[in-house]
Amino acid sequence: MKYSLLVALVIFVSVGMAGSDIGYKTDYNWQYIPLQGGIVPCIVANPTDADRAIALSFNNSWKTNDGENWSKHSLGGIYNNGDVLYLPSGNLLYFCSDTIFLSYDDGNTLNEVFLASGNIRTTSRNVSDTVLVATSNRIYITEDGGFVWDSISVPFSWIDYLEFAPGNDSIIYMATYDFNDTTYIRVSNDKGSSWNTVYTFENVEVQDIEINPFDPNEVFISTGIDNSDGLVYTNDGFVSANVFQQIMAPNDVEFLSNDTIIVASSFPVGVLMGVRSLGSWNFYVLDSLTPSLTFAISGNTIYCGTNTGIMKSIDGGHTWQVKETGLYAVFEGEIAPPHSHLINNKMYISGYYGNALYKTQDGGQTWTKSYIPGIVQVFDIDASASNPDIVYIVAGGGEYIGASVYAHNIYFSPDGGNTIIPMDTISAGNIDNYAWKNVIHVSPTDHNLILVAIDDDTLDMWYYARSTDGGQTFSILNQAEDIYRDIIGTDTVFISADSFVISSYDMGNTYNVVDHIGNRYVTSMDYSPQLGKLIYSYYTNVSGINSYCVSYDLNTGNIDTIYTDNYYFYGASINPDGSVFLSGAYAGEFIFVKIDTSVYVDTTDFYMQTIESDTDKVIAISPGGIYISTDPVTGMKEKSGAVLNKKVLSWNMKENKLLINGNLDNFTFEIYTLDGRRILKKKYKVGTESIKLNGLVSGVYYVRIEDKNKRLFQKKIVVLK
């Protein structure tokens, strides 16, 4: 199976020059609460030992030696251009960017065997000593288990997927893409010397090509979930072809015998089996727990990577069990997974792809995982502020009723997620042109009163709309070309878009523009009804990354910038006592900011996708699980009167000069290494405007100034020679 990155993602590279001005470092303590599951787009099983398998998530790799328990592997994840393939001997090929490695011990040690001319985009999936790999316009082949590789030139610009007929590598099927949004299925009967185009798709990405090992003219093509064409089938080498429309979003097909296949499907949700009877294929659902992505087969054991974790069958695919102990791959790659606010220690989180729902009732210390029937993608979650057991979910899901498909977009739970009811029904004929609701807010005074943001792809327009009957019907209130990002508040609500924030005091009936920020992008937002204050963060790419956190006081109408930095702020939260918390990231660096009478900035070694807070804790959602602050976050004493002032210190990297913007009194200047060693301490007199630092070797340092009034200023600098 081929896997693609389907979610909006942020990839952080090695530590760069984020240029953060750091106040007094508070060093919060964080408790890590791992959550099991996550998207698994790739999984392989050792053909010599079915208990040994390797799975790749977006950020990490995982291994099992008993078929039950998983632990982190040393291989990279999908983001590292990673891929793995077992050979019949039990040896493993690992593909990383443009390099191919051979391993004799399940990937624990790697031996480089080949360097391709370009990143490897896809590989054949047959368990064979013959393996094909493809860069964008070239195929490489080995026929001896990876020791010797030969090159096959192809006259195509972009190879998306390829597979050869089991037992006959002269027959190769390949999907190629052009930049007019057309995908071509090509076939070669002479090991790539010549090619014929046998089928085309428009706006479709091929996820899998499965060739019958008993008949190379019988082929299934899976077209995934995005703009899917269903399951395409031919039994005559594409002289003719038809589509099994009832399998609307297939991801992977495997032949179990000449007349039996299994299908990993996003919709219908789960694992399906196809059986040929009297010359026709008939399909039925084996397991409908969660959207499924890919299979790995070793004898009678089958592993299935899903959008929510890993399942396993030991009876040839007939029955399935979740086997994901130790797999902590949740929320990988997502900017901020769908989640509700923290209300009375209750909170709900889901991944964007899949139907897992994580719930806490004790402020994040323990979590339960459940599965929402029929859901493929979750867009947003909100719970009533007056009763957090009242939960709404906007999602993409559906069901078959008889032979007809019906989709759902609004789901409701009256009991904290134990019972989940679809509130709307979209008939099959209207699905293609349906404008999906993506963001939701529930009134705390009437749980049937909700606001949503709607994405209309057909008109390239966004709307927000209001329902008074729990999501069964809606009235459009406003529209914009900007993307509506979030809706928060009470019956007083705030709606953020790409370039503006609007307010409404009557659940959306009338509205006012709070702030029109132009060519900038709102990234996070929170509201305190006790204080009558809204905070929101935004960034602009003009002259570098510049991010701002802004406070809007409803009582006075004042809008004040309370913090600026060179990080993207992905999380913002305001407490009833007025404390503001931010989480930020840029170029491999992560920060946590607390703002009250002063500003505290703490660097962390984990990425906070978003944060929630109450009077005694901060909860950070992070790849792999949850982090909870174990320090009190209100009433915290300021250390040494630390006040951050970005305007005081700036760094001229070209001249290795620290600029002091302001007439400081006599001050002490210090330089520290990143591990906290002080390497310089010197006193300067009032009027000093700059300090040259030519004696430093290349590296990253902290510089710190304390004036006679005990004011502290600190900045991270990068010295390049």
C-alpha positions in Angstrom: 0.0 0.0 0.0 1.1 3.5 -0.7 0.5 6.1 2.0 0.2 9.8 1.7 0.3 12.7 4.1 -3.3 13.7 4.3 -3.4 16.1 7.1 -2.3 19.7 7.5 1.2 19.2 8.9 4.0 21.1 10.4 7.5 19.6 10.1 10.2 20.9 12.4 13.7 20.7 11.2 16.9 20.8 13.2 17.5 23.6 15.7 17.7 26.9 14.0 17.8 30.6 14.8 14.4 31.3 16.3 15.8 34.3 18.1 13.7 34.1 21.3 14.2 36.7 23.9 13.8 34.8 27.1 12.8 36.2 30.5 13.6 34.4 33.7 13.5 30.7 32.9 10.9 29.0 35.1 11.6 25.4 34.3 8.1 24.0 34.7 7.8 20.4 35.6 5.7 18.3 33.3 4.1 14.9 33.8 3.8 12.8 30.7 0.6 10.8 30.2 1.0 8.6 27.1 -2.1 7.7 25.0 -2.2 4.5 23.0 -3.0 4.5 19.3 -2.3 6.8 16.4 -2.2 6.6 12.6 -0.2 3.7 11.3 0.2 4.0 7.5 2.8 1.3 7.1 3.2 -2.1 8.8 5.3 -5.2 7.9 5.4 -8.7 9.4 8.4 -11.0 9.4 7.5 -13.9 7.1 9.7 -16.3 9.3 8.1 -15.3 12.6 4.6 -13.8 12.7 5.2 -12.4 16.2 7.8 -10.0 14.9 6.5 -6.9 13.1 7.5 -3.3 12.5 5.1 -0.3 12.1 5.8 3.2 11.0 3.8 6.2 12.3 4.3 9.7 11.0 7.1 10.6 13.5 8.4 7.2 14.7 8.9 3.5 14.1 7.7 0.8 16.4 8.5 -2.9 16.8 7.0 -6.0 18.5 8.6 -9.3 19.3 5.6 -11.0 20.6 2.8 -9.7 18.4 1.2 -8.0 21.4 3.4 -5.2 22.9 5.0 -2.4 21.0 8.0 -0.3 21.7 9.8 2.5 19.9 12.3 1.4 17.2 15.4 3.3 16.1 14.1 3.7 12.5 12.5 6.9 11.4 8.9 7.5 10.6 7.1 8.5 7.5 8.3 12.1 7.8 11.8 10.8 7.4 10.9 9.4 3.9 11.0 6.1 5.6 9.7 2.7 4.4 10.3 -0.9 5.3 9.9 -4.3 3.6 10.6 -7.8 4.8 12.3 -10.3 2.5 11.4 -14.0 2.5 14.6 -14.8 4.5 13.4 -12.5 7.3 16.0 -9.9 6.4 14.7 -6.3 6.3 15.1 -3.5 3.7 14.8 0.0 5.1 14.4 2.9 2.7 15.3 6.4 4.0 15.2 9.3 1.6 17.6 8.2 -1.2 19.3 5.4 0.7 18.6 1.7 0.9 19.7 -0.3 3.9 19.8 -4.1 4.5 19.3 -5.4 8.0 19.7 -8.9 9.4 18.1 -8.2 12.8 14.8 -6.5 12.2 16.4 -3.1 11.6 18.4 -2.8 14.8 21.6 -2.6 12.8 21.6 -1.2 9.2 24.0 -1.8 6.3 23.9 0.7 3.5 23.6 -1.2 0.2 22.5 1.4 -2.4 22.1 5.1 -3.0 19.4 6.2 -5.5 19.5 9.3 -7.6 16.6 11.1 -5.8 14.3 10.3 -2.9 12.5 7.0 -3.0 8.8 7.6 -3.4 7.3 4.1 -3.5 8.3 0.5 -3.3 6.8 -2.8 -4.4 5.1 -4.7 -1.5 5.4 -8.3 -2.6 7.4 -10.5 -0.1 10.1 -11.5 -2.6 13.8 -11.3 -3.2 12.8 -9.2 -6.2 12.0 -5.6 -5.1 11.2 -2.5 -7.1 11.7 1.0 -5.9 10.9 4.3 -7.7 12.1 7.8 -7.5 10.0 10.4 -9.3 11.2 9.3 -12.7 13.4 6.2 -12.3 12.9 2.5 -11.2 15.5 0.5 -9.4 15.3 -3.3 -9.2 17.0 -6.0 -7.1 16.5 -9.7 -7.7 18.8 -11.0 -5.0 17.3 -9.5 -1.8 18.9 -6.1 -2.0 22.6 -6.8 -2.7 22.7 -5.7 -6.3 20.5 -3.0 -7.8 19.9 -2.1 -11.5 18.3 1.0 -13.0 15.3 1.2 -15.3 14.7 4.6 -17.0 11.1 5.5 -17.6 9.7 8.4 -19.7 7.3 9.7 -17.0 7.6 12.6 -14.7 6.1 11.4 -11.4 5.8 7.8 -10.3 3.2 7.4 -7.5 3.0 3.7 -7.1 4.3 0.5 -8.6 3.9 -3.3 -8.3 5.0 -6.3 -10.2 3.1 -9.6 -10.8 4.0 -12.1 -8.0 6.5 -14.6 -9.5 6.9 -12.6 -12.8 8.8 -9.3 -12.5 8.5 -8.8 -16.3 4.9 -7.6 -15.7 4.9 -4.2 -13.9 1.9 -2.0 -13.1 2.6 1.6 -12.3 0.6 4.8 -11.4 2.1 8.0 -12.7 0.9 11.5 -12.1 1.1 14.7 -14.2 0.5 18.2 -13.1 -2.8 18.5 -14.9 -4.2 16.3 -12.1 -4.4 13.2 -14.2 -3.1 9.8 -12.9 -2.2 7.2 -15.5 -2.1 3.4 -14.9 0.7 2.1 -17.1 1.7 -1.6 -17.6 4.9 -3.1 -18.9 5.2 -6.7 -20.0 9.0 -6.5 -20.6 10.4 -5.4 -17.3 10.0 -1.7 -18.0 11.4 -1.5 -21.6 8.0 -0.3 -22.9 4.8 0.9 -21.4 1.1 1.0 -22.3 -1.4 3.4 -20.7 -4.4 1.3 -19.7 -6.5 3.5 -17.4 -6.7 7.1 -16.2 -8.1 8.9 -13.2 -8.8 12.6 -12.6 -7.8 14.2 -9.2 -7.2 10.7 -7.7 -4.2 9.4 -5.9 -3.6 5.7 -6.1 -3.0 4.0 -2.7 -2.5 0.4 -3.7 -2.2 -1.9 -6.8 -2.9 -5.5 -6.0 -2.2 -8.2 -8.6 -3.6 -11.7 -8.3 -0.7 -14.1 -7.8 -2.5 -16.7 -9.9 -3.5 -14.4 -12.8 -1.6 -11.2 -13.6 -4.5 -9.8 -15.6 -6.7 -9.6 -12.5 -5.9 -6.4 -10.7 -7.5 -4.3 -7.9 -6.7 -0.6 -7.5 -7.5 1.3 -4.3 -8.0 5.0 -4.6 -8.1 6.0 -0.9 -10.4 8.6 0.6 -9.5 12.0 -1.1 -11.5 12.3 -4.3 -11.9 8.5 -4.3 -13.0 6.6 -7.3 -13.7 3.5 -5.2 -12.2 0.1 -5.8 -11.3 -0.3 -9.5 -11.2 -3.8 -10.9 -10.1 -5.6 -14.0 -9.9 -9.3 -14.9 -8.5 -8.9 -18.4 -5.5 -6.6 -17.9 -7.6 -3.4 -18.3 -9.1 -4.3 -21.7 -12.2 -3.6 -19.6 -12.6 -2.3 -16.0 -15.4 -1.7 -13.5 -15.7 0.0 -10.1 -17.1 -1.5 -7.0 -18.8 1.7 -5.9 -20.0 0.3 -2.6 -16.4 0.4 -1.3 -16.1 4.1 -1.4 -12.7 4.7 0.2 -10.4 1.6 -0.1 -6.8 1.8 0.9 -5.3 -1.6 0.5 -6.2 -5.0 -0.9 -4.5 -8.4 -0.4 -5.2 -11.7 -2.1 -5.7 -14.5 0.4 -6.4 -17.0 -2.3 -7.5 -17.0 -5.9 -11.1 -16.3 -4.9 -10.7 -14.4 -1.6 -9.4 -10.9 -0.8 -9.4 -8.6 2.2 -9.8 -4.8 1.9 -8.6 -2.1 4.3 -11.2 0.6 4.0 -11.9 4.1 5.3 -15.5 3.8 4.2 -17.3 1.5 4.8 -15.3 1.7 8.0 -13.1 -1.2 8.8 -11.9 -4.5 7.2 -13.9 -6.1 4.4 -13.6 -9.5 2.8 -14.3 -10.1 -0.9 -15.3 -13.6 -2.0 -15.7 -14.7 -5.7 -18.8 -16.8 -6.2 -20.1 -17.8 -9.7 -17.7 -15.4 -11.3 -18.7 -12.3 -9.3 -17.1 -10.7 -6.3 -19.3 -10.2 -3.2 -18.1 -8.1 -0.2 -19.0 -8.1 3.5 -17.6 -6.3 6.5 -15.4 -8.4 8.9 -14.8 -5.7 11.4 -16.2 -2.1 11.6 -14.3 -0.8 14.6 -12.1 1.9 12.9 -11.0 3.1 9.4 -8.2 0.8 8.2 -5.2 1.6 6.1 -2.8 -1.3 5.3 -2.1 -5.0 5.9 0.9 -7.1 6.7 0.6 -10.9 6.3 2.7 -13.7 7.8 1.1 -17.1 7.4 -2.3 -17.0 9.0 -1.5 -13.9 11.0 -2.5 -10.5 9.6 -1.7 -7.1 11.1 -3.7 -4.1 10.1 -2.5 -0.5 10.5 -5.4 1.8 11.0 -6.1 5.5 11.6 -6.3 4.8 15.3 -3.7 2.1 16.0 -3.1 -1.5 15.2 -5.4 -4.5 14.9 -4.4 -8.2 14.5 -6.0 -11.4 13.3 -4.7 -14.9 13.9 -7.3 -16.7 11.9 -6.7 -15.4 8.4 -8.6 -12.1 8.8 -12.0 -13.5 10.0 -11.8 -12.0 13.5 -9.8 -9.0 14.8 -8.5 -7.6 18.0 -6.8 -4.3 18.9 -3.1 -4.9 19.7 -1.5 -1.6 20.4 -0.1 -1.8 23.9 2.9 0.6 24.1 2.1 2.2 20.7 2.1 5.9 21.6 1.7 7.5 18.2 -1.4 9.7 18.8 -1.6 13.2 17.3 1.7 12.9 15.4 2.1 15.6 12.8 -1.1 17.5 13.6 -1.0 21.2 14.4 -3.8 20.8 17.0 -6.0 17.7 17.1 -9.7 18.2 17.5 -10.5 18.7 21.2 -13.0 20.3 23.6 -12.0 22.8 26.2 -11.2 21.7 29.8 -14.4 22.0 31.8 -14.7 20.8 35.4 -11.7 18.5 34.7 -13.5 16.9 31.7 -12.0 17.0 28.2 -12.4 15.2 24.9 -9.7 14.7 22.2 -9.7 12.9 18.9 -7.2 12.6 16.0 -8.1 14.3 12.8 -8.2 11.1 10.9 -10.0 8.2 12.4 -12.8 7.7 15.0 -11.0 7.4 18.3 -12.3 9.5 21.2 -10.1 10.1 24.2 -11.9 11.3 27.4 -10.7 12.4 30.8 -12.8 13.1 33.9 -10.0 13.9 36.3 -8.1 16.7 34.7 -6.0 14.6 32.4 -4.5 12.0 34.8 -6.4 9.1 33.3 -8.0 8.7 29.9 -10.4 6.2 28.3 -10.4 5.4 24.6 -13.6 4.6 22.6 -14.5 4.5 18.9 -17.4 6.4 17.3 -19.2 4.1 14.9 -19.1 5.1 11.2 -16.9 8.2 11.6 -13.9 8.6 9.2 -12.6 12.0 10.1 -13.2 14.3 13.1 -13.1 18.0 12.5 -13.9 19.6 15.8 -15.4 18.8 19.3 -17.1 21.1 21.7 -18.8 20.4 25.1 -21.3 22.6 26.9 -19.6 24.9 29.4 -22.6 24.4 31.8 -22.6 20.6 31.4 -19.6 19.0 29.8 -21.4 15.7 29.4 -23.2 17.4 26.5 -20.9 16.9 23.6 -21.1 17.8 19.9 -18.7 16.4 17.2 -18.4 17.7 13.7 -17.1 14.9 11.5 -17.2 13.1 8.2 -19.0 9.7 8.7 -21.9 7.7 7.4 -23.5 4.3 7.1 -25.2 1.9 4.7 -28.9 1.6 5.0 -29.8 -1.2 2.7 -27.9 -0.6 -0.5 -27.9 3.2 -0.1 -25.2 5.3 1.5 -26.0 8.1 3.9 -23.4 10.5 5.3 -23.5 12.4 8.6 -21.7 15.6 9.7 -23.1 16.5 13.1 -23.0 14.0 16.0 -24.4 14.5 19.5 -23.8 12.8 22.8 -26.0 13.5 25.9 -23.9 11.3 28.2 -20.2 12.2 27.9 -19.6 10.2 24.7 -21.1 6.9 25.8 -23.9 7.3 23.4 -23.3 9.2 20.1 -26.2 10.1 17.8 -26.0 11.5 14.2 -28.1 14.6 14.0 -28.2 15.1 10.2 -28.4 12.9 7.2 -26.9 13.6 3.7 -28.1 11.4 0.9 -25.7 9.8 -1.5 -26.6 12.0 -4.4 -25.7 15.1 -2.3 -22.4 14.0 -0.8 -20.1 15.2 -3.7 -21.4 18.8 -3.5 -22.0 18.9 0.2 -20.5 21.9 2.1 -19.0 20.2 5.2 -19.2 21.8 8.7 -15.7 22.0 10.2 -15.9 24.0 13.5 -18.5 24.0 16.2 -19.5 25.9 19.3 -22.3 25.0 21.8 -24.3 27.5 23.8 -23.9 27.0 27.6 -27.5 28.1 28.1 -29.2 25.9 25.5 -27.4 22.9 24.1 -29.7 22.8 21.1 -28.2 26.2 20.1 -25.0 25.8 18.1 -22.8 27.7 15.7 -20.7 26.1 13.0 -18.2 27.1 10.4 -18.8 25.6 6.9 -16.4 25.0 4.1 -17.9 25.2 0.7 -15.3 23.9 -1.8 -17.6 24.3 -4.7 -17.8 28.1 -4.3 -14.4 28.4 -2.5 -16.3 30.2 0.3 -16.6 29.8 4.1 -19.8 30.5 6.1 -20.8 30.5 9.7 -24.2 29.2 10.5 -26.6 28.8 13.4 -28.9 25.9 14.5 -31.6 26.0 17.1 -32.5 22.3 16.9 -29.2 20.6 17.7 -27.8 20.6 14.3 -30.7 19.2 12.2 -31.2 22.5 10.3 -29.0 25.6 9.9 -29.4 29.3 8.9 -26.4 31.0 7.2 -25.3 34.1 9.1 -22.2 35.3 7.3 -19.7 34.4 4.6 -16.0 35.1 3.8 -13.2 33.9 1.5 -11.0 33.6 4.6 -10.9 30.2 6.4 -12.9 30.3 9.7 -10.5 28.8 12.2 -12.3 28.7 15.5 -15.4 29.7 17.4 -15.2 30.2 21.2 -17.0 31.9 24.0 -20.4 31.5 25.8 -23.5 33.1 24.2 -21.0 35.9 23.6 -18.8 34.3 20.9 -15.7 35.1 18.9 -14.9 33.8 15.5 -11.4 33.8 14.1 -10.5 33.7 10.5 -7.3 34.0 8.6 -7.1 37.7 8.8 -9.7 39.0 11.3 -11.5 38.3 14.5 -15.2 39.0 15.0 -17.5 39.1 18.0 -21.1 38.5 18.6 -23.1 39.1 21.8 -26.1 37.0 20.6 -24.7 33.7 19.4 -24.0 34.9 15.9 -27.1 36.8 15.0 -25.2 40.1 14.8 -21.5 40.7 14.8 -18.7 43.2 14.9 -15.1 43.1 13.7 -12.8 43.1 16.7 -9.6 43.3 14.8 -8.8 43.2 11.1 -5.1 42.1 11.0 -4.6 42.1 7.2 -2.0 39.8 5.7 -1.6 37.8 8.9 -3.0 34.5 10.3 -4.8 33.8 13.6 -3.4 30.7 15.2 -5.1 30.4 18.6 -7.7 32.0 20.7 -9.3 31.8 24.2 -11.9 33.7 26.2 -12.5 34.3 29.9 -16.1 35.3 30.6 -15.2 36.0 34.3 -12.8 38.8 33.1 -14.5 39.7 29.9 -11.2 39.3 28.1 -10.4 37.6 24.8 -6.8 36.6 23.9 -5.7 35.6 20.4 -2.4 35.0 18.7 -1.4 35.6 15.1 1.7 35.7 12.9 3.0 37.3 9.8 5.7 36.2 7.4 6.6 39.7 6.5 10.3 40.3 7.2 10.5 37.0 9.0 8.3 35.2 11.4 6.7 37.6 13.8 4.1 36.4 16.2 1.9 38.4 18.5 -0.4 37.6 21.4 -3.2 40.2 21.8 -5.6 40.9 24.6 -9.1 42.4 23.9 -11.0 43.8 26.9 -14.7 43.8 26.3 -15.3 46.2 29.2 -13.1 49.0 27.8 -12.7 48.0 24.1 -9.0 48.2 24.5 -6.8 45.9 22.3 -3.3 45.5 23.6 -0.3 43.4 22.4 0.9 41.6 25.5 3.7 39.5 24.0 5.6 39.1 20.7 8.2 36.6 19.6 9.6 34.7 16.6 7.7 31.5 17.3 4.4 30.2 16.0 1.9 30.2 18.8 -0.2 27.1 18.4 -1.9 27.2 21.9 -3.3 30.1 24.0 -5.2 29.9 27.2 -6.4 32.5 29.8 -7.2 31.8 33.4 -9.9 33.5 35.5 -7.1 35.2 37.5 -5.9 36.8 34.2 -2.8 34.6 33.7 -2.2 33.9 30.0 -0.4 30.8 28.7 1.1 30.3 25.3 2.8 27.4 23.5 5.0 28.0 20.6 7.4 26.3 18.2 9.8 27.2 15.4 12.8 25.4 13.8 12.9 22.6 16.3 12.6 24.8 19.4 9.6 24.7 21.7 8.5 27.3 24.3 5.9 27.6 27.0 5.0 31.2 28.1 3.3 32.4 31.2 2.1 36.0 31.3 0.8 37.7 34.4 2.4 40.8 36.0 5.6 39.6 34.3 6.5 37.2 31.5 8.1 33.8 32.0 9.4 31.8 29.1 10.3 28.1 29.5 11.9 26.1 26.8 10.7 22.5 26.5 11.9 19.3 24.8 8.4 18.5 23.5 6.1 20.1 21.1 2.8 21.5 22.6 0.2 21.4 19.8 -2.2 23.3 21.9 -2.9 24.0 25.6 -5.8 24.2 28.1 -5.6 25.6 31.6 -7.6 26.0 34.8 -6.8 27.4 38.2 -4.4 24.6 39.2 -3.0 23.1 36.0 -2.0 23.4 32.4 -2.7 20.6 30.0 -0.6 20.4 26.8 -1.7 18.1 23.9 1.5 16.7 22.3 2.5 14.0 19.9 2.3 10.8 21.9 0.0 12.0 24.6 -0.6 14.6 27.2 1.6 16.7 29.4 0.3 18.2 32.7 2.2 20.9 34.6 2.8 19.8 38.2 3.7 23.3 39.4 1.0 25.7 40.6 0.3 28.0 37.8 -1.6 30.8 39.7 -0.2 32.9 42.5 3.3 32.0 41.4 5.9 34.4 42.7 8.0 36.3 40.3 11.7 35.4 40.4 14.0 38.4 41.0 11.5 40.8 39.6 12.0 39.4 36.1 10.3 41.4 33.4 10.7 40.5 29.8 11.2 43.5 27.4 11.9 42.5 23.9 12.9 46.0 22.9 15.9 46.2 25.2 18.1 43.5 23.6 18.6 42.7 19.9 21.3 40.7 18.2 23.2 41.7 15.0 24.5 38.3 13.9 26.4 39.7 10.9 28.6 41.9 13.2 28.4 39.6 16.3 27.1 42.6 18.2 24.5 42.8 21.0 22.5 46.0 20.7 21.1 47.6 23.9 18.0 49.6 23.1 17.5 51.8 26.0 19.5 53.9 28.5 20.2 51.2 31.1 21.8 52.1 34.4 25.0 50.4 35.4 24.5 46.7 34.7 26.2 43.3 34.9 26.6 41.4 31.6 26.9 37.6 31.6 27.2 34.9 28.9 26.0 31.3 29.4 26.3 28.2 27.3 23.1 26.2 26.6 24.0 23.7 29.4 24.1 26.6 31.9 27.9 27.2 32.2 28.8 30.9 32.7 31.7 31.8 30.5 31.8 35.6 31.0 30.8 38.2 33.6 31.5 41.9 33.2 30.2 45.2 34.5 29.2 48.0 32.1 28.4 51.7 32.8 25.2 53.6 32.0 25.0 54.7 28.4 26.5 51.5 26.9 24.6 50.9 23.6 26.3 47.8 22.2 28.6 45.0 23.1 30.9 43.2 20.6 31.3 39.5 21.1 34.0 38.6 18.5 35.7 36.2 20.9 33.0 33.6 20.9 33.2 30.4 18.9 30.3 29.4 16.7 27.4 28.2 18.6 24.2 29.1 20.6 24.4 31.1 23.8 22.3 33.0 26.4 23.3 36.5 27.2 21.9 38.1 30.4 21.8 41.6 31.7 20.9 42.7 35.3 20.8 46.4 36.0 21.1 48.1 39.4 17.3 48.0 39.8 17.4 44.2 39.6 15.6 44.1 36.2 16.7 41.1 34.2 16.9 40.8 30.4 17.9 37.6 28.6 18.3 36.6 25.0 19.4 33.6 23.0 22.0 34.4 20.4 23.5 32.5 17.6 27.2 33.1 16.7 28.4 32.2 13.3 32.1 32.5 12.2 
